[in-house]
């Protein structure tokens, strides 16, 4: 019985480690309107349809309005973060057109591990 329990624990640890290793950090830095990245930086409109590759990304249709809260910087400058209604996630900046800028002076801050996790209901999911 003890041997079976040890094997299950080992499998659980291996599974969790594999999940953590597959979490993709898209960039170590991001630009925001404030240090907490809580202030909307701009309002943009989608110029094309975009289908999210996973739950970290924001899907939208051409013409939809998106509020931008951060922009990845340095390593991966082509992704921005924003919201559309209750949905929130990353999207390519080339798929939107800036309609109105709220914050002209951007602050560069380090990203956090939680920036790249999926939230399903009330729990985090590692991708």
C-alpha positions as CSV (number, residue, x, y, z in Angstrom):
1,X,0.0,0.0,0.0
2,X,2.8,2.4,0.9
3,X,4.6,1.7,-2.4
4,X,1.4,2.6,-4.4
5,X,1.0,5.8,-2.4
6,X,4.6,6.7,-3.1
7,X,4.1,6.1,-6.8
8,X,1.0,8.3,-6.9
9,X,2.8,11.1,-5.1
10,X,5.7,10.8,-7.5
11,X,3.4,11.0,-10.5
12,X,1.6,14.0,-9.0
13,X,4.9,15.8,-8.5
14,X,6.1,15.0,-12.1
15,X,2.7,16.1,-13.5
16,X,2.8,19.4,-11.6
17,X,6.5,20.0,-12.6
18,X,5.7,19.5,-16.2
19,X,2.8,21.9,-16.0
20,X,5.0,24.6,-14.4
21,X,7.7,24.1,-17.1
22,X,5.2,24.5,-19.8
23,X,4.0,27.8,-18.5
24,X,5.2,30.3,-21.1
25,X,6.5,33.6,-19.9
26,X,5.8,35.8,-22.8
27,X,8.1,38.6,-21.6
28,X,9.8,39.6,-18.4
29,X,8.8,43.3,-18.9
30,X,5.7,45.2,-19.6
31,X,4.7,48.9,-20.0
32,X,1.7,50.2,-18.1
33,X,0.0,53.5,-17.3
34,X,0.9,53.1,-13.6
35,X,3.0,50.8,-11.4
36,X,0.1,48.4,-10.7
37,X,-1.1,48.3,-14.4
38,X,-4.6,49.1,-13.2
39,X,-5.2,52.3,-15.3
40,X,-6.4,51.9,-18.9
41,X,-3.8,53.2,-21.3
42,X,-5.8,53.5,-24.4
43,X,-9.0,52.5,-26.3
44,X,-8.5,50.6,-29.5
45,X,-10.7,49.0,-32.2
46,X,-10.1,45.6,-33.7
47,X,-9.2,45.9,-37.4
48,X,-9.4,42.1,-37.9
49,X,-10.9,39.1,-36.3
50,X,-8.6,37.4,-33.8
51,X,-9.1,33.9,-32.4
52,X,-7.2,33.3,-29.2
53,X,-4.7,30.3,-29.3
54,X,-5.3,29.6,-25.5
55,X,-7.1,31.1,-22.5
56,X,-4.4,33.7,-21.9
57,X,-5.4,35.5,-25.1
58,X,-8.4,37.7,-26.0
59,X,-10.6,36.7,-28.9
60,X,-12.4,39.5,-30.8
61,X,-14.1,40.4,-34.1
62,X,-13.3,43.4,-36.3
63,X,-14.8,46.6,-35.0
64,X,-15.0,45.6,-31.4
65,X,-13.7,48.0,-28.8
66,X,-10.8,46.9,-26.5
67,X,-9.4,48.8,-23.5
68,X,-5.6,48.4,-23.3
69,X,-4.0,48.0,-19.8
70,X,-0.4,46.9,-20.6
71,X,2.0,46.3,-23.5
72,X,4.7,43.6,-23.3
73,X,8.1,45.1,-23.8
74,X,11.7,44.2,-24.7
75,X,11.4,40.4,-25.6
76,X,7.9,40.4,-27.1
77,X,6.7,43.9,-28.0
78,X,4.0,42.7,-30.4
79,X,1.5,41.7,-27.7
80,X,-0.7,44.0,-25.7
81,X,-3.1,43.2,-22.8
82,X,-6.7,44.4,-22.7
83,X,-10.3,43.8,-21.9
84,X,-13.5,43.5,-23.9
85,X,-16.5,43.4,-21.6
86,X,-15.6,40.7,-18.9
87,X,-13.0,39.1,-21.1
88,X,-9.3,39.9,-20.6
89,X,-6.1,38.7,-22.3
90,X,-3.2,39.2,-24.7
91,X,-3.7,40.1,-28.4
92,X,-1.4,41.2,-31.2
93,X,-1.0,44.9,-31.5
94,X,-1.1,44.7,-35.3
95,X,-4.8,43.6,-35.1
96,X,-6.0,46.8,-33.6
97,X,-6.1,50.6,-34.3
98,X,-5.6,53.1,-31.5
99,X,-8.7,55.3,-31.2
100,X,-7.9,57.2,-28.0
101,X,-4.8,57.5,-25.8
102,X,-5.4,58.0,-22.1
103,X,-1.9,57.7,-20.8
104,X,1.0,59.0,-22.8
105,X,3.8,58.4,-20.4
106,X,4.3,54.6,-19.9
107,X,6.0,53.0,-16.9
108,X,8.0,49.8,-17.5
109,X,7.6,47.2,-14.8
110,X,8.6,43.5,-14.3
111,X,5.9,41.0,-15.2
112,X,4.7,38.5,-12.6
113,X,4.1,34.8,-12.9
114,X,0.4,35.4,-12.5
115,X,0.4,37.6,-15.7
116,X,0.7,34.4,-17.7
117,X,-1.8,32.1,-16.0
118,X,-5.3,31.2,-17.2
119,X,-8.1,31.8,-14.8
120,X,-11.0,29.4,-15.0
121,X,-13.8,30.1,-12.5
122,X,-11.9,30.7,-9.2
123,X,-8.7,28.7,-9.9
124,X,-5.6,29.2,-11.9
125,X,-4.7,26.9,-14.7
126,X,-1.2,26.4,-16.0
127,X,-0.8,26.2,-19.8
